[in-house]
Amino acid sequence: MMAEKVDLFDPGKLAIVALILVVGIGGNIGYGGNLPIPLLKGVFPFGWPAIAAAAVFGILVNLIFVFIKPPKVRATDVLQ
Protein backbone atom coordinates (compact mmCIF):
# COMPACT_ATOMS: atom_id res chain seq x y z
CA MET A 1 0.00 0.00 0.00
CA MET A 2 2.90 2.33 0.60
CA ALA A 3 4.33 1.73 -2.88
CA GLU A 4 0.96 2.45 -4.49
CA LYS A 5 0.43 5.50 -2.22
CA VAL A 6 -3.02 4.41 -1.02
CA ASP A 7 -4.52 7.03 1.30
CA LEU A 8 -6.39 5.18 4.05
CA PHE A 9 -7.48 8.50 5.58
CA ASP A 10 -9.89 8.91 2.66
CA PRO A 11 -13.37 8.39 4.20
CA GLY A 12 -14.52 5.99 1.49
CA LYS A 13 -11.50 3.71 1.73
CA LEU A 14 -11.56 3.86 5.52
CA ALA A 15 -15.23 2.83 5.55
CA ILE A 16 -14.55 -0.11 3.23
CA VAL A 17 -11.62 -1.34 5.33
CA ALA A 18 -13.67 -0.99 8.53
CA LEU A 19 -16.61 -2.89 6.99
CA ILE A 20 -14.38 -5.75 5.84
CA LEU A 21 -12.74 -6.02 9.27
CA VAL A 22 -16.00 -5.86 11.22
CA VAL A 23 -17.83 -8.40 9.05
CA GLY A 24 -14.85 -10.71 8.66
CA ILE A 25 -13.69 -10.78 12.28
CA GLY A 26 -17.08 -10.26 13.90
CA GLY A 27 -18.75 -12.91 11.76
CA ASN A 28 -15.98 -15.34 12.54
CA ILE A 29 -16.38 -14.82 16.29
CA GLY A 30 -20.14 -14.33 16.58
CA TYR A 31 -21.56 -16.88 14.18
CA GLY A 32 -19.01 -19.67 14.31
CA GLY A 33 -17.34 -18.61 11.08
CA ASN A 34 -20.45 -18.74 8.87
CA LEU A 35 -22.92 -15.89 8.34
CA PRO A 36 -26.57 -16.97 7.91
CA ILE A 37 -27.13 -15.45 4.45
CA PRO A 38 -29.85 -17.35 2.53
CA LEU A 39 -28.40 -16.48 -0.90
CA LEU A 40 -26.65 -19.46 -2.57
CA LYS A 41 -27.97 -21.93 0.01
CA GLY A 42 -27.03 -24.86 -2.25
CA VAL A 43 -23.36 -23.85 -2.39
CA PHE A 44 -23.06 -22.83 1.28
CA PRO A 45 -25.62 -24.92 3.24
CA PHE A 46 -24.41 -23.65 6.65
CA GLY A 47 -24.10 -20.02 5.57
CA TRP A 48 -21.40 -17.94 3.92
CA PRO A 49 -17.91 -18.05 5.40
CA ALA A 50 -17.33 -14.75 7.20
CA ILE A 51 -14.24 -13.82 5.19
CA ALA A 52 -16.06 -14.47 1.88
CA ALA A 53 -19.05 -12.41 3.00
CA ALA A 54 -16.71 -9.61 4.10
CA ALA A 55 -15.03 -9.60 0.69
CA VAL A 56 -18.39 -9.51 -1.13
CA PHE A 57 -19.69 -6.70 1.10
CA GLY A 58 -16.46 -4.75 0.58
CA ILE A 59 -16.76 -5.07 -3.19
CA LEU A 60 -20.41 -3.99 -3.13
CA VAL A 61 -19.71 -0.94 -0.95
CA ASN A 62 -16.79 -0.03 -3.20
CA LEU A 63 -19.13 -0.17 -6.22
CA ILE A 64 -21.58 2.09 -4.39
CA PHE A 65 -18.79 4.58 -3.65
CA VAL A 66 -17.90 4.65 -7.36
CA PHE A 67 -21.31 6.18 -8.11
CA ILE A 68 -21.85 8.12 -4.87
CA LYS A 69 -18.67 9.95 -3.93
CA PRO A 70 -18.02 10.44 -0.20
CA PRO A 71 -16.91 13.94 0.81
CA LYS A 72 -13.24 14.79 0.41
CA VAL A 73 -11.25 15.55 3.54
CA ARG A 74 -8.79 18.44 3.47
CA ALA A 75 -5.58 18.37 5.47
CA THR A 76 -6.77 21.34 7.53
CA ASP A 77 -9.92 19.41 8.54
CA VAL A 78 -7.84 16.50 9.84
CA LEU A 79 -5.49 18.64 11.90
CA GLN A 80 -8.23 20.57 13.71
C-alpha positions as CSV (number, residue, x, y, z in Angstrom):
1,M,0.0,0.0,0.0
2,M,2.9,2.3,0.6
3,A,4.3,1.7,-2.9
4,E,1.0,2.4,-4.5
5,K,0.4,5.5,-2.2
6,V,-3.0,4.4,-1.0
7,D,-4.5,7.0,1.3
8,L,-6.4,5.2,4.1
9,F,-7.5,8.5,5.6
10,D,-9.9,8.9,2.7
11,P,-13.4,8.4,4.2
12,G,-14.5,6.0,1.5
13,K,-11.5,3.7,1.7
14,L,-11.6,3.9,5.5
15,A,-15.2,2.8,5.6
16,I,-14.5,-0.1,3.2
17,V,-11.6,-1.3,5.3
18,A,-13.7,-1.0,8.5
19,L,-16.6,-2.9,7.0
20,I,-14.4,-5.7,5.8
21,L,-12.7,-6.0,9.3
22,V,-16.0,-5.9,11.2
23,V,-17.8,-8.4,9.0
24,G,-14.8,-10.7,8.7
25,I,-13.7,-10.8,12.3
26,G,-17.1,-10.3,13.9
27,G,-18.8,-12.9,11.8
28,N,-16.0,-15.3,12.5
29,I,-16.4,-14.8,16.3
30,G,-20.1,-14.3,16.6
31,Y,-21.6,-16.9,14.2
32,G,-19.0,-19.7,14.3
33,G,-17.3,-18.6,11.1
34,N,-20.5,-18.7,8.9
35,L,-22.9,-15.9,8.3
36,P,-26.6,-17.0,7.9
37,I,-27.1,-15.5,4.5
38,P,-29.8,-17.4,2.5
39,L,-28.4,-16.5,-0.9
40,L,-26.6,-19.5,-2.6
41,K,-28.0,-21.9,0.0
42,G,-27.0,-24.9,-2.3
43,V,-23.4,-23.9,-2.4
44,F,-23.1,-22.8,1.3
45,P,-25.6,-24.9,3.2
46,F,-24.4,-23.7,6.6
47,G,-24.1,-20.0,5.6
48,W,-21.4,-17.9,3.9
49,P,-17.9,-18.1,5.4
50,A,-17.3,-14.8,7.2
51,I,-14.2,-13.8,5.2
52,A,-16.1,-14.5,1.9
53,A,-19.1,-12.4,3.0
54,A,-16.7,-9.6,4.1
55,A,-15.0,-9.6,0.7
56,V,-18.4,-9.5,-1.1
57,F,-19.7,-6.7,1.1
58,G,-16.5,-4.7,0.6
59,I,-16.8,-5.1,-3.2
60,L,-20.4,-4.0,-3.1
61,V,-19.7,-0.9,-0.9
62,N,-16.8,0.0,-3.2
63,L,-19.1,-0.2,-6.2
64,I,-21.6,2.1,-4.4
65,F,-18.8,4.6,-3.6
66,V,-17.9,4.7,-7.4
67,F,-21.3,6.2,-8.1
68,I,-21.8,8.1,-4.9
69,K,-18.7,9.9,-3.9
70,P,-18.0,10.4,-0.2
71,P,-16.9,13.9,0.8
72,K,-13.2,14.8,0.4
73,V,-11.2,15.6,3.5
74,R,-8.8,18.4,3.5
75,A,-5.6,18.4,5.5
76,T,-6.8,21.3,7.5
77,D,-9.9,19.4,8.5
78,V,-7.8,16.5,9.8
79,L,-5.5,18.6,11.9
80,Q,-8.2,20.6,13.7
